[in-house]
Amino acid sequence: MCRRGRCKFSESDLSGVDLQGAKLEGATFVTCTLTGANLRMTQCAGAVTVKNTSLAGADLGGADLRRFNFGGADLRGATLVRAVLDGANLCEAQLDGADLRLASAKGALLRMSRCAGALLSGVNFNDAVLQKADLRGADLRRSNLFGADLSRVRLDGDTQFDGALLTRARTWPRLTPEQQAAA
C-alpha cells in the first residue's frame, strides 16, 4: 500500500524484484524478504525495516539510505557500494560479507552489528558509533573513522586498518584478549 509516497510492505516476498531507481522515501518493510533484490540508486531516505526483514544479497549500490532504520535487518552479502547511509540505524544488523566500499555512513549507528568479513574500505564513518560491533576479518583500509566510537569492537588478525583515519576515534574501553577470543 502506498500513500503520499510512503509505501508499506507487510509479509511480502520481494526476492529478486527490480526496484532500481524507485522512490521509496519513508517506506516500511515488515517481515519482508528482499533477498537478491535490485535496489540500486533507490531513494529510501527515512525508510524502516521491522521484524525479520531480509535484504541478504540485495544490491543497494548508490542508493540514498539516509536515516534508514535497518535495526536488526539481515544484510549478509548485500552490496551497498557508494550508498549514502548518513544517520542510518544499523544497530544489530547482520552485515557479514557485505560490500560497503566507498559508502558514506556519517553519524550512522552500527552498535552491536555483525560485519565479519565485510568490505568497508573507503567508507566515511565520521562520528559513527560502532560500539561492540564484530569487525573480525573486515577490510577498513582507507576508511574515515574520525571521531567514530570503536569501543569494545571485536577484531582479529585479519581486520585491516591500513591507511584508515583514526584521529579522535574512541577506542576505550577495549575488550581484553580473553573477551576477543570468546565467540
Number of C-alpha atoms within 10 A of each C-alpha: 10 11 8 7 12 17 17 17 17 16 13 14 15 18 18 16 14 14 16 17 16 14 17 21 21 20 23 23 23 18 18 21 22 24 23 21 21 22 25 22 22 21 22 24 23 19 22 22 22 17 14 16 25 27 28 24 22 25 27 27 23 22 24 25 28 23 23 25 24 26 23 22 24 24 28 23 23 25 27 28 22 21 24 29 28 23 21 25 24 26 23 21 22 26 29 24 22 26 27 27 23 20 24 27 28 23 20 25 28 28 23 22 24 27 27 24 20 25 26 27 23 22 25 27 27 23 21 25 27 25 23 21 23 27 27 21 20 24 24 23 19 19 24 25 27 19 18 26 24 24 19 21 22 27 19 14 8 13 18 20 17 12 13 18 21 18 11 13 19 20 15 12 11 15 16 11 10 7 11 16 11 8 5
